[in-house]
Structures are given as structure tokens and as C-alpha cells.
Amino acid sequence: MHTESSFKTLLRKLERNAATSVKTTEETLCNDQERFSAF
């Protein structure tokens, strides 16, 4: 089925975007902690 495959592709794309945003958030938090520990 075409709709099912495109739906799975969309899900995979969303998962990748979510993983990327989580990684970015973790990096931001680490940078903030380093900035705070510098004080």
C-alpha cells in the first residue's frame, strides 16, 4: 500500500527530527551547566 509506506516514511522523518532536537537540547543544557559552573 502506498499510503502505508509514505506514512512510515513520515514517522521515520519525525523520529529523526525528534532525536535531533533532543540532542540539541542536551547540548544546550550542557553548555548552560558549564557556563554556570564557571561562576
N, C-alpha and C positions, 0 to 999 in steps of 0.2 A: 504493500500500500504506500502510495506516495505521501499522503498526509502524515502517516506514522513516522516515516523516515525523516521528513522535514521537522517533525515535532521533536524527534530525538536529537537532531542537529541543533535545534534551538535550545534544548535542555543542556546539551554539551556546552554551547556557547555561554549560556547563563552560568553554568558551573565554573567555567574558566574565568568569567568576569568576576564572580563572587570570590574565587580563590585569589585573584589578583588584588581585589580591593581589600581582602583580609590581610594579605601580605603587606600592602601599602600602609594599612592601619597599624600593623605590628611595628613596622619600621618607624612610623611617626611616633608611636609610643616609646620606642627605644630611644629615639633622638630626644624626646622630651625628658626622659629619665636622665639621660646623660647631661642635658642642659641644667636640670635641677640639681644633680649631684655636683655640678661644678661650683655651685654657690657655697 
